[in-house]
Amino acid sequence: MATDGARRGLVRAAACLAALALGGCAQVAPLPEQGQSAAQEAPGPVRWAEIMALPVPPPDHRLSYGEHPLQFGELRLPAGPGPHPVAVLLHGGCWRAEYDLEHVSHMGAALARAGVAVWTPEYRRVGDEGGGWPGTFEDAARAFAWLQALAQDYPLDLDRVVLVGHSAGGHLALWLAGRHNLPAEHPLHAPGPLRVRGVVSLAGITDLVRYAEGERGCNAAVPLLMEGSPAEQPERYAAASPIELLPLGVPVRLLQGAVDPIVKLEQASAFADRASAYAQDVQVKLIEGAGHFDLIAPFAPAWPAVQAAVVELLAAD
C-alpha cells in the first residue's frame, strides 16, 4: 500500500492535471518520500476495505428528487461563483441495497476540488422497496432530469455535463445515454439524446446478457435486477443493456483496470468493437496494475487517468 505522503502527492498531481485542462495550475509530479525505494512506492490494487475505512466527506447539499426516501442525491460544488461544469456520478455496488452512494463520495469530493460540480444520485436498488426492474432505471432517469431543477438554485452549467459511473453505475450511465434508442412506446424511452458531453464508464457493465453468465457477486445480481434470466426476460435485457442501445450519439470513454476480477476487460472491449460499426466515438483505456476500486480512489495511481477523462469531455467543443 502506498504511504500517505505518496498518496497525497498523487492527489495533488491529479488536481493540477484537471485544473490545467480547465484553465488552472501547472502540474508537478510527486516525488518519493526520502528513503523510500521504488518497490516500496508501488501499491497493489486498492481494496474495498481501504475505501470504506476513509472518513466520508460531507456533501455541500443533500437534495430530494422524488418522494421515496432513497430518491435523493448529494451535490458538491467547486469554489468560485460558477457556473460550473457538472459530472453526474452514478455509484456501483451490484445494484444491491447494501451498497450506497457513500463509497464514491471521495471521488466526488476530488472532482469538486478540480473545478467540477458533482451530482451523485442515490437510487432504489435490489432489496429496496421498488428497486430492480424498472424502479432502478426510473430513478436513474429521474435523477438525471433533476439537473434542470438544480440549475435554478445552484450555479451549474448545463451545457457542460458528463455522465460518470462505476461498475453497476457505469452500466446506468451508459444506459441513460442510450435509452433514446428504445422504441418510442417503451415506458423507459427518452424523447431524444441527452444533452451531455459524453460518458466516462469506470469498469462499467455494458452487456447484461454476457455478464449474467457468471454465478458469483455482481454477476449473480443481474437476474435479481432484471427479475429473471436472459432467457426468461429477453425484452428487458434488450432494453437494459447499453450494448443493445448503440449508437449512443455521444463520446464514450471506457476505463478498465487490468487486474479487475469483478468486471473483466471483455465488457469494455466488446462494447467498443460493436460501437465501431456505428462510427461511435469510443475509447478504451486499460490501466495497468489497477483493480476494480482503483478507479474510484483519488489516492490511487489510476486517479489522474480518471480525472483526465472527465475533464477532457467537459472541455471538448
Helices and strands as residue ranges (DSSP letters): H 4-21, H 38-41, H 48-52, E 61-64, E 72-76, E 84-90, G 101-104, H 105-113, E 117-121, H 135-145, H 147-153, E 156-166, H 168-178, G 179-181, E 198-202, H 208-211, H 217-226, H 234-240, G 242-245, E 252-257, H 265-275, G 276-278, E 282-287, G 294-296, H 303-315
